[in-house]
Amino acid sequence: MTSIIATGQLGDHRIRQMVIDARPDEIIGRKSKPLASDVFSKYLPGVHIWNIDTESQFRLQKKYFGVAAYIGLVNSPKISKKVFRIGRWLFGRGEIFGCSTGLWSVVYALEENPEATVYVSGVGLQGGSHWYRDGVFNDDTAMKDRILAPRLPEREKRRVKTTDPVFSELVGVELVEGFVLD
């Protein structure tokens, strides 16, 4: 099993503990700091832990979402923020973060398991309360996910199944009910 975590969430002890309790074979940290290995290596010796840089993440998103992956540059409702993001990116000082960690995990699973069915649960495509903190799942990120997820290639959509009716309807993938992972 692989755990993929936005390294910005590593400060939340509940998130860290859930990953430790899951006892994954591999942990991938999204973003650059703090390093996932700094946090988990003492609790999970022998687990393969690595961080993926934003450029590599973006290349994978482009492979699955095409030019729509660039939505990360212009997803803000404020014109000034859009111009600022594009300018920073053009001059090599900005990054395109693209989709949420949840949606990126789906893309990663598709890439790493080209012949397998990928089951999706808990990847919300709308802003609102986040289950692990008092804050809010960023509406900009939810908007990006709602734009990107339906753009998965049809051959990949056939391999995705979900327990979430909203995800099923918006993305156009099969809804499975009563699914329990052993």
TORBADREN-305247 format. One line per field, with one value per atom (N, C-alpha, C, O): residue number from 1; residue in one letter; x, y, z. Coordinates in steps of 0.05 Angstrom, whole numbers, plus 5000, padded with zeros to 4 digits. Atoms other than C-alpha are relative to their C-alpha. Layout:
REM TORBADREN-305247
k: NUM,...
r: a,...
px: X,...
py: Y,...
pz: Z,...
***
This chain:
REM TORBADREN-305247
k: 1,1,1,1,2,2,2,2,3,3,3,3,4,4,4,4,5,5,5,5,6,6,6,6,7,7,7,7,8,8,8,8,9,9,9,9,10,10,10,10,11,11,11,11,12,12,12,12,13,13,13,13,14,14,14,14,15,15,15,15,16,16,16,16,17,17,17,17,18,18,18,18,19,19,19,19,20,20,20,20,21,21,21,21,22,22,22,22,23,23,23,23,24,24,24,24,25,25,25,25,26,26,26,26,27,27,27,27,28,28,28,28,29,29,29,29,30,30,30,30,31,31,31,31,32,32,32,32,33,33,33,33,34,34,34,34,35,35,35,35,36,36,36,36,37,37,37,37,38,38,38,38,39,39,39,39,40,40,40,40,41,41,41,41,42,42,42,42,43,43,43,43,44,44,44,44,45,45,45,45,46,46,46,46,47,47,47,47,48,48,48,48,49,49,49,49,50,50,50,50,51,51,51,51,52,52,52,52,53,53,53,53,54,54,54,54,55,55,55,55,56,56,56,56,57,57,57,57,58,58,58,58,59,59,59,59,60,60,60,60,61,61,61,61,62,62,62,62,63,63,63,63,64,64,64,64,65,65,65,65,66,66,66,66,67,67,67,67,68,68,68,68,69,69,69,69,70,70,70,70,71,71,71,71,72,72,72,72,73,73,73,73,74,74,74,74,75,75,75,75,76,76,76,76,77,77,77,77,78,78,78,78,79,79,79,79,80,80,80,80,81,81,81,81,82,82,82,82,83,83,83,83,84,84,84,84,85,85,85,85,86,86,86,86,87,87,87,87,88,88,88,88,89,89,89,89,90,90,90,90,91,91,91,91,92,92,92,92,93,93,93,93,94,94,94,94,95,95,95,95,96,96,96,96,97,97,97,97,98,98,98,98,99,99,99,99,100,100,100,100,101,101,101,101,102,102,102,102,103,103,103,103,104,104,104,104,105,105,105,105,106,106,106,106,107,107,107,107,108,108,108,108,109,109,109,109,110,110,110,110,111,111,111,111,112,112,112,112,113,113,113,113,114,114,114,114,115,115,115,115,116,116,116,116,117,117,117,117,118,118,118,118,119,119,119,119,120,120,120,120,121,121,121,121,122,122,122,122,123,123,123,123,124,124,124,124,125,125,125,125,126,126,126,126,127,127,127,127,128,128,128,128,129,129,129,129,130,130,130,130,131,131,131,131,132,132,132,132,133,133,133,133,134,134,134,134,135,135,135,135,136,136,136,136,137,137,137,137,138,138,138,138,139,139,139,139,140,140,140,140,141,141,141,141,142,142,142,142,143,143,143,143,144,144,144,144,145,145,145,145,146,146,146,146,147,147,147,147,148,148,148,148,149,149,149,149,150,150,150,150,151,151,151,151,152,152,152,152,153,153,153,153,154,154,154,154,155,155,155,155,156,156,156,156,157,157,157,157,158,158,158,158,159,159,159,159,160,160,160,160,161,161,161,161,162,162,162,162,163,163,163,163,164,164,164,164,165,165,165,165,166,166,166,166,167,167,167,167,168,168,168,168,169,169,169,169,170,170,170,170,171,171,171,171,172,172,172,172,173,173,173,173,174,174,174,174,175,175,175,175,176,176,176,176,177,177,177,177,178,178,178,178,179,179,179,179,180,180,180,180,181,181,181,181,182,182,182,182
r: m,m,m,m,t,t,t,t,s,s,s,s,i,i,i,i,i,i,i,i,a,a,a,a,t,t,t,t,g,g,g,g,q,q,q,q,l,l,l,l,g,g,g,g,d,d,d,d,h,h,h,h,r,r,r,r,i,i,i,i,r,r,r,r,q,q,q,q,m,m,m,m,v,v,v,v,i,i,i,i,d,d,d,d,a,a,a,a,r,r,r,r,p,p,p,p,d,d,d,d,e,e,e,e,i,i,i,i,i,i,i,i,g,g,g,g,r,r,r,r,k,k,k,k,s,s,s,s,k,k,k,k,p,p,p,p,l,l,l,l,a,a,a,a,s,s,s,s,d,d,d,d,v,v,v,v,f,f,f,f,s,s,s,s,k,k,k,k,y,y,y,y,l,l,l,l,p,p,p,p,g,g,g,g,v,v,v,v,h,h,h,h,i,i,i,i,w,w,w,w,n,n,n,n,i,i,i,i,d,d,d,d,t,t,t,t,e,e,e,e,s,s,s,s,q,q,q,q,f,f,f,f,r,r,r,r,l,l,l,l,q,q,q,q,k,k,k,k,k,k,k,k,y,y,y,y,f,f,f,f,g,g,g,g,v,v,v,v,a,a,a,a,a,a,a,a,y,y,y,y,i,i,i,i,g,g,g,g,l,l,l,l,v,v,v,v,n,n,n,n,s,s,s,s,p,p,p,p,k,k,k,k,i,i,i,i,s,s,s,s,k,k,k,k,k,k,k,k,v,v,v,v,f,f,f,f,r,r,r,r,i,i,i,i,g,g,g,g,r,r,r,r,w,w,w,w,l,l,l,l,f,f,f,f,g,g,g,g,r,r,r,r,g,g,g,g,e,e,e,e,i,i,i,i,f,f,f,f,g,g,g,g,c,c,c,c,s,s,s,s,t,t,t,t,g,g,g,g,l,l,l,l,w,w,w,w,s,s,s,s,v,v,v,v,v,v,v,v,y,y,y,y,a,a,a,a,l,l,l,l,e,e,e,e,e,e,e,e,n,n,n,n,p,p,p,p,e,e,e,e,a,a,a,a,t,t,t,t,v,v,v,v,y,y,y,y,v,v,v,v,s,s,s,s,g,g,g,g,v,v,v,v,g,g,g,g,l,l,l,l,q,q,q,q,g,g,g,g,g,g,g,g,s,s,s,s,h,h,h,h,w,w,w,w,y,y,y,y,r,r,r,r,d,d,d,d,g,g,g,g,v,v,v,v,f,f,f,f,n,n,n,n,d,d,d,d,d,d,d,d,t,t,t,t,a,a,a,a,m,m,m,m,k,k,k,k,d,d,d,d,r,r,r,r,i,i,i,i,l,l,l,l,a,a,a,a,p,p,p,p,r,r,r,r,l,l,l,l,p,p,p,p,e,e,e,e,r,r,r,r,e,e,e,e,k,k,k,k,r,r,r,r,r,r,r,r,v,v,v,v,k,k,k,k,t,t,t,t,t,t,t,t,d,d,d,d,p,p,p,p,v,v,v,v,f,f,f,f,s,s,s,s,e,e,e,e,l,l,l,l,v,v,v,v,g,g,g,g,v,v,v,v,e,e,e,e,l,l,l,l,v,v,v,v,e,e,e,e,g,g,g,g,f,f,f,f,v,v,v,v,l,l,l,l,d,d,d,d
px: 5017,5000,5018,5039,4986,5023,4984,4960,5012,5007,5012,5036,4991,5010,4990,4966,5008,5010,5012,5035,4990,5015,5018,5008,4981,5077,4992,5001,5009,5044,4982,4978,5018,4996,5015,5003,4985,5053,5001,5008,5001,5046,4976,4976,5023,4979,5005,5008,4993,4993,4980,4987,5020,4927,5006,5003,4992,4950,5024,5024,4976,5018,4992,5002,5007,4986,4984,4988,5016,4937,5019,5015,4981,4995,5016,5020,4985,5035,4983,4992,5018,4975,4993,4989,5006,4963,5023,5019,4976,5034,5004,5005,4997,5043,5028,5047,4974,5099,5016,5041,4988,5113,4986,4961,5012,5102,5012,5036,4992,5104,4992,4968,5006,5109,4997,5015,5004,5079,5008,4999,4988,5114,5028,5038,4972,5184,5007,5025,4992,5185,4975,4955,4977,5184,5001,4982,4997,5211,4985,4987,5015,5166,5019,5012,4981,5228,5008,5012,4993,5245,4979,4985,5022,5177,4995,4990,5009,5164,5022,5016,4980,5231,5004,5010,4996,5237,4976,4979,5024,5165,4996,4984,5005,5165,5027,5031,4974,5235,4996,4979,5002,5245,4980,4980,5020,5188,5014,5030,4988,5207,4985,4961,5011,5197,5014,5039,4988,5208,4981,4957,5016,5185,5001,5021,5001,5163,4999,4982,5000,5179,4976,4964,5023,5126,5002,4981,4997,5155,4992,4978,5007,5149,4970,4958,5028,5079,4984,4965,5013,5059,5002,4983,4996,5088,4979,4968,5019,5044,4971,4956,5026,4983,4995,4974,5003,4996,4995,4981,5004,5000,4971,4960,5027,4930,4979,4957,5020,4895,5006,4991,4993,4931,5004,5013,4996,4933,4983,4989,5017,4878,5016,5008,4984,4932,5010,5016,4991,4953,4980,4985,5021,4889,5011,5000,4988,4932,5012,5015,4990,4959,4978,4983,5021,4892,4975,4953,5024,4846,4989,4968,5009,4839,4978,4980,5020,4777,5010,4998,4989,4821,5019,5038,4983,4852,5029,5048,4972,4913,5015,5039,4987,4928,5007,5028,4994,4923,5025,5043,4978,4971,5026,5047,4977,5019,5010,5034,4993,5018,5013,5034,4989,5030,5027,5046,4974,5086,5022,5044,4980,5122,5008,5031,4994,5116,5017,5036,4986,5140,5030,5047,4973,5202,5014,5035,4987,5217,5000,5016,5001,5198,4975,4971,5026,5130,4996,5010,5006,5103,4970,4954,5028,5039,4993,5002,5006,5009,4978,4977,5021,4949,4980,4969,5022,4902,5007,5030,4997,4892,5016,5020,4985,4932,4982,4991,5018,4870,4998,5000,5002,4861,5027,5028,4974,4936,5006,5019,4997,4935,4986,4996,5014,4884,5017,5020,4983,4929,5025,5033,4977,4989,4994,5009,5009,4951,4996,5003,5004,4931,5027,5030,4973,5003,5015,5028,4984,5034,4987,5001,5015,4981,4985,4960,5013,4967,4979,4963,5019,4926,4978,4960,5017,4889,4976,4976,5022,4822,5008,5019,4993,4831,4974,4956,5024,4779,5005,5026,4997,4768,4979,4955,5018,4738,5012,5036,4991,4742,5014,5026,4988,4766,4977,4962,5022,4719,5005,5028,4997,4707,4985,4977,5013,4675,5013,5022,4989,4699,4983,4960,5015,4677,5017,5041,4985,4696,5018,5010,4981,4756,4999,4998,5005,4750,5023,5019,4978,4819,5009,5028,4992,4823,4976,4955,5022,4781,4996,4975,5001,4796,4981,4963,5017,4763,5016,5038,4987,4782,4998,4976,4999,4803,4982,4983,5018,4750,5014,5005,4984,4804,5009,5007,4991,4831,4977,4979,5024,4761,4992,4984,5007,4747,5019,5011,4980,4812,4993,4993,5007,4793,4975,4974,5025,4723,5005,4990,4993,4754,5017,5013,4981,4809,4989,4993,5009,4777,4984,4989,5015,4726,5017,5008,4983,4784,5018,5035,4985,4814,4994,4971,5005,4822,4979,4979,5021,4763,5011,4999,4989,4808,5007,5006,4993,4829,4974,4973,5025,4758,4987,4975,5010,4739,5013,5001,4985,4790,4994,5003,5006,4764,4972,4953,5026,4708,5000,5021,5001,4684,4976,4956,5022,4641,4985,4966,5011,4624,4982,4991,5019,4561,5007,5004,4993,4585,5024,5024,4976,4653,4991,5000,5010,4617,4986,4992,5016,4570,5018,5015,4984,4621,5022,5028,4977,4677,4990,5004,5010,4634,5012,5019,4990,4660,4979,4960,5020,4624,4999,5019,5005,4593,4997,4981,5002,4602,4989,4998,5012,4560,5007,5009,4995,4575,5028,5033,4973,4648,5016,5016,4984,4693,5028,5029,4973,4769,5010,5011,4988,4799,5029,5041
py: 4977,5000,5025,5025,4975,5070,5022,5025,4976,5132,5024,5027,4976,5198,5023,5025,4979,5260,5027,5028,4973,5335,5006,5007,4997,5350,5024,5025,4978,5414,4990,5005,5012,5369,4985,4975,5016,5335,5012,4998,4987,5385,4991,4995,5009,5355,4971,4952,5026,5298,4978,4954,5021,5263,4989,4964,5009,5259,4981,4959,5017,5232,4973,4952,5025,5180,4982,4957,5017,5156,4986,4962,5012,5144,4978,4956,5020,5108,4975,4953,5022,5065,4983,4959,5015,5046,4981,4962,5016,5017,4995,4972,5003,5030,4989,4990,5009,4999,5023,5022,4977,5066,5025,5025,4974,5139,5020,5022,4979,5194,5027,5031,4973,5266,5018,5020,4980,5318,5027,5035,4974,5385,4994,4971,5005,5394,5001,4987,4999,5412,5000,5011,5016,5383,4974,4965,5025,5319,4978,4976,5022,5259,4981,4971,5018,5218,5010,4994,4989,5266,4994,4991,5004,5253,4970,4962,5028,5178,4980,4958,5021,5142,4988,4964,5011,5134,4983,4965,5016,5106,4976,4956,5022,5062,4992,4997,5007,5034,4980,4962,5018,4999,5008,4996,4992,5035,5018,5036,4983,5066,5028,5029,4973,5141,5019,5020,4981,5194,5023,5021,4976,5263,5004,4998,4995,5281,5031,5044,4972,5350,5009,4993,4990,5395,4997,4993,5003,5391,4972,4969,5028,5315,4995,4981,5002,5319,5012,5001,4987,5368,4985,4984,5016,5325,4977,4972,5022,5267,5011,4998,4988,5313,5007,5002,4994,5337,4976,4976,5025,5265,4992,4982,5010,5251,5022,5015,4979,5319,5019,5036,4983,5351,5029,5035,4972,5426,5011,5032,4992,5431,5001,5015,5000,5417,5028,5034,4973,5490,5017,5041,4985,5511,5011,5030,4991,5518,5028,5041,4972,5583,5020,5043,4980,5616,4994,5004,5009,5585,5020,5015,4980,5646,5018,5025,4981,5690,5028,5044,4973,5752,5002,4986,4996,5777,5005,4995,4994,5805,4975,4973,5025,5737,4983,4970,5015,5704,5011,4996,4987,5754,4995,4989,5005,5746,4971,4967,5029,5669,4995,4981,5004,5670,5013,5001,4986,5721,4985,4981,5016,5681,4975,4968,5025,5617,5006,4991,4993,5650,5006,5000,4992,5676,4979,4984,5022,5609,5001,4988,4997,5630,4989,4990,5011,5598,4971,4961,5028,5529,4997,5014,5006,5500,4976,4953,5022,5458,4982,4958,5017,5434,4989,5003,5013,5384,4995,4997,5007,5364,4974,4959,5025,5308,4976,4955,5022,5264,4993,4969,5006,5271,4992,4975,5008,5267,4971,4956,5028,5201,4981,4959,5016,5174,4998,4976,5000,5194,4983,4967,5016,5163,4970,4954,5028,5098,4990,4967,5008,5096,4995,4976,5002,5107,4976,4961,5022,5056,4973,4953,5025,5003,4999,5000,4996,5005,4979,4984,5021,4940,4997,4981,5004,4948,5019,5040,4983,4976,5017,5007,4982,5037,5008,5019,4993,5047,5026,5029,4974,5118,5005,5000,4993,5139,5023,5024,4977,5204,5022,5039,4978,5248,5019,5015,4981,5307,5019,5028,4981,5351,5026,5040,4975,5408,5011,4997,4987,5459,4996,4987,5003,5458,4989,4991,5010,5427,4977,4959,5022,5382,4983,4994,5017,5323,5000,4993,5002,5329,5026,5026,4975,5402,5018,5013,4981,5460,5018,5031,4982,5497,4990,4974,5007,5491,4990,5001,5009,5452,5023,5031,4976,5508,4998,4979,5000,5526,5001,4990,4999,5542,4972,4964,5027,5471,4982,4966,5015,5441,5006,4989,4992,5481,4987,4977,5013,5455,4970,4960,5029,5383,4995,4976,5004,5392,5005,4993,4995,5418,4977,4967,5020,5366,4971,4957,5028,5301,4990,4968,5011,5295,4998,4985,5001,5304,4976,4973,5025,5237,4987,4987,5014,5198,4978,4965,5020,5151,4973,4958,5026,5090,4998,4976,5000,5110,5000,4987,4999,5126,4972,4966,5027,5054,4983,4963,5015,5031,5011,5000,4987,5077,4994,4995,5005,5059,5016,5020,4983,5101,4993,4982,5003,5097,5026,5027,4973,5171,5008,5010,4994,5189,5026,5028,4974,5261,4996,5005,5005,5237,4984,4990,5016,5185,5017,5014,4984,5235,5021,5024,4979,5291,4989,5001,5011,5247,4980,4977,5020,5195,4973,4959,5027,5133,4984,4995,5018,5073,5004,5006,4999,5079,4972,4956,5026,5018,5004,5022,4997,5009,4975,4953,5023,4965,4989,4966,5009,4960,5001,5022,5001,4938,4989,4968,5009,4933,4983,4992,5018,4874,5005,4992
pz: 5000,5000,5000,5012,5002,4984,5013,5008,4988,5026,4986,4984,5013,4988,5018,5024,4982,5032,4991,4982,5004,5021,5024,5046,4977,5063,5017,5040,4983,5087,5022,5042,4979,5127,5021,5040,4981,5164,5028,5048,4973,5221,5016,5041,4986,5239,5011,4995,4988,5288,4993,4991,5007,5269,4972,4968,5027,5196,5002,4991,4997,5216,5012,5003,4986,5262,4982,4983,5019,5208,4981,4974,5018,5161,5014,5004,4984,5215,5006,5002,4994,5235,4975,4977,5024,5162,4992,4977,5005,5159,4970,4961,5029,5084,4993,5010,5010,5043,4989,4987,5013,5011,5009,5012,4994,5030,4980,4977,5019,4978,5012,5017,4991,5002,4976,4959,5021,4955,5010,5031,4995,4956,5011,5009,4994,4983,5030,5038,4972,5057,5017,5010,4990,5107,4985,4972,5014,5079,5015,5039,4987,5092,5014,5035,4987,5109,5028,5046,4974,5166,5021,5045,4981,5197,5005,5028,4997,5185,5004,5013,5000,5182,5028,5030,4974,5257,5010,5026,4992,5263,4983,4991,5019,5202,4987,4963,5012,5192,4977,4979,5023,5126,4979,4957,5020,5091,4980,4987,5021,5024,5002,4998,4996,5035,4980,4980,5019,4981,4995,4999,5007,4961,4970,4957,5029,4891,4996,5008,5005,4865,4983,4969,5014,4835,4970,4957,5029,4765,4991,4971,5007,4764,5003,4987,4996,4792,4977,4967,5021,4739,4974,4958,5024,4683,4999,4978,4999,4706,4996,4982,5004,4709,4970,4960,5028,4638,4983,4964,5015,4614,5001,4981,4997,4640,4994,4985,5004,4634,4977,4970,5023,4575,5008,5030,4995,4570,5023,5034,4978,4622,5026,5045,4976,4674,5007,5030,4995,4666,5015,5021,4985,4702,5027,5037,4975,4764,4999,5020,5003,4736,5002,5011,5002,4729,5016,5009,4986,4779,5021,5033,4981,4824,4988,4965,5010,4818,4996,4982,5002,4825,4976,4974,5023,4760,5008,4996,4992,4797,5009,5003,4992,4827,4976,4976,5025,4758,4987,4980,5013,4728,5016,5004,4983,4787,4997,4994,5003,4782,4973,4971,5026,4707,4997,4986,5001,4713,5015,5005,4985,4767,4986,4985,5014,4727,4975,4970,5025,4662,5006,4990,4993,4698,5017,5029,4986,4731,5030,5043,4971,4801,5013,5037,4989,4808,4992,4974,5006,4808,4994,5002,5005,4781,5017,5012,4982,4836,4989,4996,5012,4796,5019,5036,4986,4827,5030,5038,4971,4900,5002,4983,4995,4932,4995,4985,5005,4928,4971,4964,5029,4853,4989,4971,5009,4842,5007,4992,4992,4880,4980,4975,5020,4830,4975,4964,5024,4772,5004,4987,4994,4806,5000,4989,4999,4818,4971,4965,5027,4745,4986,4971,5013,4723,5010,4994,4988,4770,4997,4999,5003,4758,4974,4974,5027,4683,4993,4975,5007,4682,5022,5019,4976,4749,5000,4987,4994,4769,5024,5044,4978,4814,5014,5001,4984,4869,5015,5028,4989,4892,5022,5018,4978,4959,5015,5020,4984,4997,4985,4997,5015,4940,4993,4974,5003,4946,4977,4973,5023,4885,5006,4987,4993,4923,5025,5042,4976,4973,5024,5021,4976,5044,5023,5022,4977,5110,4992,4977,5003,5110,5025,5047,4977,5155,5020,5044,4981,5186,5013,5028,4987,5206,5001,4989,4996,5226,4976,4973,5023,5161,4979,4984,5022,5094,4977,4972,5024,5033,4980,4973,5017,4987,4976,4960,5023,4936,4974,4954,5024,4885,4992,4968,5005,4891,4992,4973,5007,4889,4971,4956,5027,4825,4980,4959,5018,4793,4997,4975,5001,4811,4984,4968,5015,4782,4970,4954,5028,4717,4989,4967,5009,4713,5000,4980,4997,4737,4976,4967,5023,4680,4975,4955,5024,4631,5000,4982,5002,4648,4973,4965,5025,4583,5005,5026,4998,4570,5007,5023,4994,4572,5030,5041,4971,4643,5016,5037,4985,4665,5002,5023,4999,4648,5022,5031,4979,4700,5028,5048,4974,4756,5009,4993,4987,4803,5026,5038,4976,4862,5017,5008,4981,4924,5004,5019,4996,4918,4977,4954,5021,4879,4985,4961,5013,4865,4982,4959,5017,4839,4975,4953,5022,4796,4979,4955,5019,4765,4986,4961,5012,4753,4982,4961,5015,4727,4978,4958,5019,4691,5003,4983,4994,4725,5015,5026,4988,4753,5030,5044,4971,4822,5010,5000,4987,4866,5028,5043,4973,4929,5016,5005,4983,4988,4998,5006,5004,4970,5026,5039,4976,5027,4992,4980,5006,5020,5023,5046,4979,5057,5004,5021
***
